[in-house]
Structures are given as structure tokens and as C-alpha cells.
Amino acid sequence: MSASSIQSKIKAGLAKAVAKVGSSTVDKVYIVVNSGGNSNPLNPVAPTETDTELVNAIFTAYDVNLVGGNIQNGDRMLITDNIVYIPVGATIKQGPTKYIVISVEQVAPTSEVLLYKSQVRVK
């Protein structure tokens, strides 16, 4: 089985899970990317904020036994497909709630990334 066929199955599984537990009124999940802007006090330019939808994204809670150390109460795990790279420090938005990405685990048994597991915390 090739990496691309596994990636397709993961995307399909995540999409099926989103469809099963979601609804048409549920808030979608986005990664927020800031670009441009400067810190020139004489001619300041605000950065432009762009939201990119994470189509196949699912939040899960951490097991209470894992809380402590790097995982805090309220932290969530965001599982996404391999389409959009999620960097540490990125902002994730769902409705009015914004999260900061604390850590990212790439699930990649070979050089092909299958999915990302990101630890996120409310900003």
C-alpha cells in the first residue's frame, strides 16, 4: 500500500468523522497566517491576517492522566490531514476561540507525512 493511498484513506476517514459529528452550523477550523506588515513607527503597516480552512480537522481531549508537565488542563489535540502544514506557534481558530499550537507531531512512518497531531492551548 503506497503512502498516497494511505493519505487518501486518512483524509476520507477524517472527512467521514467530521460529517458524522459535525453539523452545518458548527464552527469551522482555520489556521491563521499573518503576512506583511512592519514595525516602522513612522509608517506602520498592519499585517494581513488570512484564514485557511482545515477541512479535515478534529479536536480531541487529552486523557486526564496525561495532564502535567507540558500538557495543561484545557489543552486539546487537533488532528489534521497532511494538506496544510501546522507549525509550532501558529494560531488556530474555531469560531470566536483562538488557540496557539504548543507542539506538533508528524505521523510519518516514511518520508511521507500522513497526518499532524497538534497540541493546542486557548490563547
N, C-alpha and C positions, 0 to 999 in steps of 0.2 A: 504494500500500500504506500503510495507516494505521499510526500508532505502536503502537496496541494490538495489531494483528495481528503486527507485528514483535516486540513484547514477548512475545506468546504463543509465537512460534516460538523465541525465545531461551530461554524457560522450558522448552519442550519439549526443545530441544537439550541444555540443561544437565541436565535430568532424565534424558534418554537416556544422557548421558555418565556421570552418577553411577551409574545402573543397570548400565552396561556394565563399569565399572572397580571398582565397589564390591561389597560382599557384605553379607549380613545381620549379620555380626559386626564390620563396620568401624565405627569410632567416628564418630558424627555430629558435625556442626559447629554451634556455637552462638555467638551474641553474648551477652555477659554484661552485664546492665544493673543497676547499683546504684541503689537509690532509698531515700529516707527516711534515718534516722539523723541524728545531730547530734554536735557536738563539745563539748557541755556536760560539764565534768568532774564536776559534782555529780550529774548524772542522765544518764549516757551511754546512747545508743541506737545499736546497731549498724545499719548499713544492711542492707537486704534485697537479696539477690542473686537475680536472675531470669534464667534461661537461655531464650533464644528460638532455636529451631532455624532454621538457614539451610538450608532444604530443598534448594535448587538451588545448592549451593556446591561449587566445585572449587579445590583448591590446585594451583599450578604453580610450577616453579622458575624463577628468573631465569637468563638466559644468562650464563655466566661472564664474558663480555666486558663486561657491564653493571656488574659489581661495582666499587665505587669511588665516592667521593662519597657520595650518600645511600643507595645500595644496598650492604649489607654481606653477607659470606658468611653463608649460613644464612637470609637473608631469603626469603620466599615471596610469591607473588602469589595472592590469594584473589579468584576471580571469582564474583560472585553476581548473581542477578536483581534486579529493581527493587522487590521487595516490602518488604524491610527496609532502611532507611537505615543505612549504616555510617559513623559519624563518626570523625574522626581522634582517637586516644587511647582508642578503645573496646578492650575485651578480647574476643578471640575464643578459643574453647575447642574443642579436639578431643581427646577422651579426657582424659588427665592433663596434656596440654600446653596452656599458655596463651600467647597471642600478644598483642602490642599493635599497634594499627593506626598505622602511621607516616604514610601518605599514602593519599588516596582519589582515584581518577579516575572521574568520572561519564562514561559514554559516552552522550551525549545530542546527537545531531545537530540536534534541535529542542529545544523546552522539555520534551519527554517523555524521562525517563531510561529507557534501555534496560537497562543493567546497570552494576554497580560493579566496578572493579578496585582492590583494596586491597593496599598493600604492608604485610606484617605481619612482625614480628620476635618471636622467642621472648622471653618475659618473664624 
